[in-house]
Amino acid sequence: MVPENYLSFFTTMAAAGATLFGLIFVAISIAPENITHPSVHSDRQFKATAAYVALLNPLLISLFALVPNQWIGIAAMVLSWVGILNTIALAVTLVQSSALQTGRVRNIGLLLISLILYSFEAFVSSKLYGQVIDTVWLSILADLLIFITLFGIVRAWELIGIRHFRIRDWIIDLVSKRKRQGKDQEADASLDAEQKK
């Protein structure tokens, strides 16, 4: 049974998870042929599956946590294994699919992160069995659910086709903008000097 001081956290996680999960449905329902059509690049289906599983995991665990006298460890264990098995299935798909060559390194990295998150979740959930829950492990699970939600958002972000945000690109844009501003200021200063003459 979840302690009362965690109920507001799980209520918030359930509401946020339901909203994010609903937004993915809306994004896909606008153009379902981008995911379901047989000729669609398998990379989009790969991202959709990963996003669904990652966002469904914290949502369902949070909902089970809100049920009175519920053993949250069982729900967390089942959903962590769903995540692990999904990650393994996606890894097999990645290995078999030649169409995923372009983003293979990135996909492998995200699969490793996924496997680490779900495996750690399985370990933490094994500590949450019984009527009395150790709040240290529950706190770790709560933090882990936040990270899994963030991972799901990253996968959903890729799914809807928004350009990848890279810190390197941001720094290059910032530096080039500063250089342009510096050149503009120099040009303005030289123009002012000429006008004063």
N, C-alpha and C positions, 0 to 999 in steps of 0.2 A: 504494500500500500504506500502510495506517495505521500510524503509529509505535506502538511497544509501550506508551508511557506514556498513550496515549489509549484503549487497549483496555478498561480498567476503566470509563471513562466510557461508552463505547458499550455495554458489557455491562449497565451500570445503566440506561441509556436504553432498551435493548431490553426489559429486564425490566419497567420502569415503563410503557413504552408498551403492552406486551402486557397488563399488568394493567388499565390504563385502558381499552384497547380492549375487553377482555373484559367490563368492568363496563358499558359501553354496551350490549353485546349482551344482558347480563342484564337491564338496565333496560328495554330494548325488548321482550325476550321475555316479560316479566311481563305487559305489556299491548300486544301488537303492533298491536291495532286503533287505538291512538292515533297510529300512524305510517302503517300500510298501508291502512287502510280508505279507500275512495273519497271518503267524505264528510268526511274529516279536513281540518281547516284546513291550508292549504299552508305556513303558517309553521312548523309542527312538522316537516314534511318538509324544509324549508329548513334548519332548525337541525340536524336529524339528518345531512344530507349534509355540512354544514360541519364538524360535530364528527367524523364518520368520517374525512374527508379530512385534517383537521388532526392527528388522533391517529395515523393510519396513516403519515403522512409521516415523522416521526422514528423510528417503529418500524422501518420498512423500511430507511431509511438506516442505522440502527444495526446492523441484521442484516447488511446488505451490508458494513459496515465491519469486521465480525468475520470475514468470509470471507478467508482468506489470499490474497494477491496480487490482491486485488480493487481496481478503480479506483473509489473512492467518488464521484468527480466525476460519473461517468456516472449512477449511481443517484440522486444528489442532483439532477442536471439533469432527469432524467425525472420524478421526483416533484415537483419545483418546477413543472414545466409542467403536471402533472396538477392541482396546486393552482391555478395561474393559470387554466387552462381551466375548472375547476370554479367558480372565483370569477366568471368571466365568465358562465357558464351561470346561476349563481344571480342575478347582476345582471339578466340578461335576464328571468328568472322574476319577479324583484322588480318590474321595470318593467311587465310584462304583467299581473301579478296585482293586482287591486283589493282582494283579501282581506288583503293585507299592509299596508294603509294605516296601521293603528294603530301599528305599530312601524317605520315606514319610515325615519325618521331614524336610529334605532338600528341598523337593518339596513344602511343605507348606510354608516354609520361602521364597522361590523364588516367590511363588504365591502372598504372602503378599507384597513383594517388588514391584512386577509387578502391583498389584492393587493400591498401593500408588502412583507409578510413573504415571500411566495412569489417576488416579483420579485427581492428582495435575495438570496434563496436561490439563484435561477438565476444571478445575477451571481457569487456566491461559488463556486458549484459549477463555473463556467467556469474558475476559477483552480486547480481541484484535479484537473486531468488530468495523466497521466503516472505513471511509476513512483515518482518522488521527489515527495513532497507537502510543500508549504510549510506549516509548522506554524502560521504566523500566520493563514493563511486557514482552516486546519482548526480552529483555536481559535475563529475567528469563526463558522464553521459550527456548532460545538458550542454556542456561546451562542445562536445562532439557533434551533437545534433545541429548546432549553429554552423560548424565547419561543413557538415554534409549539405546543409541548406545552401551555403555559399558555393559549394561545388556544383550543386544542381543549378544554381543561377548562372554559373560560368558555362555549363553545358547548354542551358536554354539560350543564353546570349549568343552562343555559336550557332544554335539551331535556327534562330530567326534571321541569321545572315548578317549581323552587324560586324563591321570590321574589327579584327582583334586589336585590343588595346595593348600596346607594348611600351614599356617605360622608355626604351631606347628611342622609339619614334617620337615620344613626347619631348624628350630632352633635345633631340635634333631640331624639332619644330620650335622649341623655346629658344635655343641658341640662334637659329637662323632669324627668328623674329627680332631678337635683341640686336643682331648685326644690322638688320634692315633699319631698325630704329636709330642705331648709332650713325649709320650713313645718312639717314634723313636729317638728323640733328646737325651733322657736319655740313651738309648741303645748305641747311637753313642758316647756319652761322656764317658760312662763306658768302651767302646771298646778302645777309645783313651787313657784313663788312664791306661788300662792294657798294651797297646802297648808301652807306655812310660816307664813302669817298666821293 
